[in-house]
Amino acid sequence: MTTATAASTQPLLIELRTEELPPKALQKLGLAFAEGIRKTLDQHHLLADDCGITDFSTPRRLAVLLSAVLPQAPDLSYTEKLMPAKIGLSETGSISPALAKKLASKGLEHLSAADLITESDGKQDYLYAKGIAAGAMLADALQQALDYAITHLPIPKVMRYQLADGVSSVKFVRPAHELIALWGNDIIKIQALGLTSGRTTLGHRFMAPQAITIASPDTYEKQLHDEGKVIASFTARKELISQQLQSQAQALGATIGAGPEVDALLDEVTALVEHPTVYVGEFEAQFLQVPPECLILTMRLNQKYFPLFEPATGKLTSRFLIVSNMHVDNPVHIIEGNQRVVRPRLADAQFFFQTDRKTRLADRVAGLATSVYHNKLGSQLERVERVRQIARYLAGQLQANTEHADRAALLAKADLGSLMVGEFPELQGIMGAYYAKADGEPDDIVLALKEQYRIRLDTPVNADTLTSTVLFIAERVETLLGIWGIGLVPTGERDPYGLRRAALGMISAFEQLQAGGYLAINDSASLRLPELLAFAATTFAPGVLSSTCGAEVQAFIYERYRNQLNSDFDRNVVDAVLALEPALHQVHARIQACASFAQRPEAESLAAANKRITNLLKKADTEHGAVDPGKLQEPAEQALAQAINTLKPQAQAQLAQGDFTGNLATMAQSKDAVDAFFNDIMVMADDPAIRANRLALLADLHQVMNQVADISRLAQ
């Protein structure tokens, strides 16, 4: 920005009025439009240091107000390095053709040889052009700014439409009708999308349809509000809607609920109205016999209503709030119209639910044979059979109810053929749980169906949720192996089958199994990821998965874990632990132990020594046998052998007990012996037998030292 006097600046307003813009993109479009204008004018040094920016976006307009804009940018001194003097000037000192072309490309063709300066860069003489460039004019820069802002909007889908001349056509998110460009009280003539800037706009489509002449940028927002019945600020409209929703809900002794779905709906209705007013609607209580998720979804998704809930229980009520784009003294027609519209939707949901109930959930399983999961992986029924086998395996490893795990896997996708899920795919699993409960299925199976689509598990597993956890893991293992195995690997930001989400979900399940006591911290054998992946791979038909699929998926899961852990722990500590690919449920405990070890005074020295040992063993590249005590000739190597023999049993016992902190603390006691060894002993001795024995001693130390983590990764 540029320092300027208050008298030399004026506020600037740009408004582009359009047909109704896509609501889910409106806020982003408004912010991007404002930033595009600001960024370009700032690059031209046309904004004062204290220039504020206000963005506006309504269903039918994008606008920005900049509070302090210069009519012309200050003149700027410039220095352009051109080319070597011997190339740029002829023998007579005149400009060469090459230099003339260079000057023209930089808009400096008016300069003569006498205007150029020759300076040495230490190697040869170069020609420079130095001077004062006139500052950019606002009118020219504003045209560039508008062009930039329009072309860089995050438009979800472009449309082509014909202009008023009946011949030309342009591309934009929606047809544009008017353009305002005001600097102070003056119109700046710019053009875009077949429009030429002026100072008129329209207000609310119904409440104030007449044209509005904007006097100045500073009066824009107030004129739209007073004359046009339009609240131009997205933020102000959203806050007003939120206040009205809360006020109406409290007056009725209810709540609109909370969560991302409510927040997203608030953003969407803010983008649908220009003058919001909230009214109360009601539907027949008989519809409350339908699962509430169905009614809530149809009201929010299809009608953009806010269902109301009992504050104490969270139970759905028969009332809802309507965010209308009209304020009227008697809203009875608006309310009745909305109630009339929502009633068939609720009746449809009731019909779907009652019709679906006539067929048992288990009887729908066979129909999955005609539903394709993926053309390379077969039908949904084939997938169900794979998940069933994996679920039984998991149940056996975790001492869960194998029959219940198998039954949950059998029924998991059965609701895909129901009318309700056909209408509302978002209710997969939820409807299956309702139908299973109605069929008399055990509670843990019902819960497993309901929670199978959760993103992650966030509470310790208990007896009631063990079947859910088994199904949760089985479904994700099958997805990861199947989708990865046919080559649909996530790339960049693309992950259409949610493999990253599936991996993180699996990780959370192992963490919560440990938290619930089903995987003891000292148990590294009950449920190992490599064995789980290997078994799951056998459930696929021969030749479907690549031979390296299991190893690649395992590496992918650990990499996702690494990315997650790096946000909370030191990267070196995370790398040290995950280098061993320990049991998933032990990772957190190992990281905490390793982080504690890294703070010890011995850590730096031992990590460096361990790194040196790793390099020596790699360089030797031979099998290392047992240490021969008779070949330990030097006191330092004898002392190290004694330290290993003393500390090793204690460290191994601590590891077996899951005391990772104690294990590393025990091995920290070897520091003096390790330091003395490397100070006094030449490992790569000339005598092959001595050298081999010393390498065997280091291999023994390396194995004991790195039971919890590869501490060489802690070396800086």
Secondary structure as GFF3:
##gff-version 3
##sequence-region A 1 716
A	DSSP	three_ten_helix	6	8	.	.	.	ID=ss1
A	DSSP	beta_strand	10	18	.	.	.	ID=ss2
A	DSSP	three_ten_helix	23	25	.	.	.	ID=ss3
A	DSSP	alpha_helix	26	43	.	.	.	ID=ss4
A	DSSP	beta_strand	53	58	.	.	.	ID=ss5
A	DSSP	beta_strand	61	69	.	.	.	ID=ss6
A	DSSP	beta_strand	76	84	.	.	.	ID=ss7
A	DSSP	alpha_helix	85	88	.	.	.	ID=ss8
A	DSSP	alpha_helix	97	105	.	.	.	ID=ss9
A	DSSP	three_ten_helix	113	115	.	.	.	ID=ss10
A	DSSP	beta_strand	116	120	.	.	.	ID=ss11
A	DSSP	beta_strand	125	133	.	.	.	ID=ss12
A	DSSP	alpha_helix	138	151	.	.	.	ID=ss13
A	DSSP	beta_strand	159	162	.	.	.	ID=ss14
A	DSSP	beta_strand	169	172	.	.	.	ID=ss15
A	DSSP	beta_strand	176	183	.	.	.	ID=ss16
A	DSSP	beta_strand	186	187	.	.	.	ID=ss17
A	DSSP	beta_strand	191	192	.	.	.	ID=ss18
A	DSSP	beta_strand	195	196	.	.	.	ID=ss19
A	DSSP	beta_strand	200	202	.	.	.	ID=ss20
A	DSSP	beta_strand	211	213	.	.	.	ID=ss21
A	DSSP	three_ten_helix	217	219	.	.	.	ID=ss22
A	DSSP	alpha_helix	220	226	.	.	.	ID=ss23
A	DSSP	alpha_helix	234	251	.	.	.	ID=ss24
A	DSSP	alpha_helix	260	270	.	.	.	ID=ss25
A	DSSP	beta_strand	277	282	.	.	.	ID=ss26
A	DSSP	three_ten_helix	285	289	.	.	.	ID=ss27
A	DSSP	alpha_helix	292	297	.	.	.	ID=ss28
A	DSSP	pi_helix	298	302	.	.	.	ID=ss29
A	DSSP	beta_strand	306	309	.	.	.	ID=ss30
A	DSSP	beta_strand	316	324	.	.	.	ID=ss31
A	DSSP	alpha_helix	332	356	.	.	.	ID=ss32
A	DSSP	three_ten_helix	361	370	.	.	.	ID=ss33
A	DSSP	beta_strand	372	374	.	.	.	ID=ss34
A	DSSP	beta_strand	378	379	.	.	.	ID=ss35
A	DSSP	alpha_helix	380	398	.	.	.	ID=ss36
A	DSSP	alpha_helix	402	411	.	.	.	ID=ss37
A	DSSP	three_ten_helix	414	417	.	.	.	ID=ss38
A	DSSP	alpha_helix	419	423	.	.	.	ID=ss39
A	DSSP	three_ten_helix	425	427	.	.	.	ID=ss40
A	DSSP	alpha_helix	430	438	.	.	.	ID=ss41
A	DSSP	alpha_helix	443	451	.	.	.	ID=ss42
A	DSSP	alpha_helix	466	485	.	.	.	ID=ss43
A	DSSP	alpha_helix	499	515	.	.	.	ID=ss44
A	DSSP	alpha_helix	529	537	.	.	.	ID=ss45
A	DSSP	alpha_helix	549	565	.	.	.	ID=ss46
A	DSSP	alpha_helix	571	578	.	.	.	ID=ss47
A	DSSP	three_ten_helix	584	586	.	.	.	ID=ss48
A	DSSP	alpha_helix	587	598	.	.	.	ID=ss49
A	DSSP	alpha_helix	603	620	.	.	.	ID=ss50
A	DSSP	three_ten_helix	629	631	.	.	.	ID=ss51
A	DSSP	alpha_helix	635	656	.	.	.	ID=ss52
A	DSSP	alpha_helix	660	668	.	.	.	ID=ss53
A	DSSP	alpha_helix	671	680	.	.	.	ID=ss54
A	DSSP	alpha_helix	688	705	.	.	.	ID=ss55
A	DSSP	three_ten_helix	711	714	.	.	.	ID=ss56
###
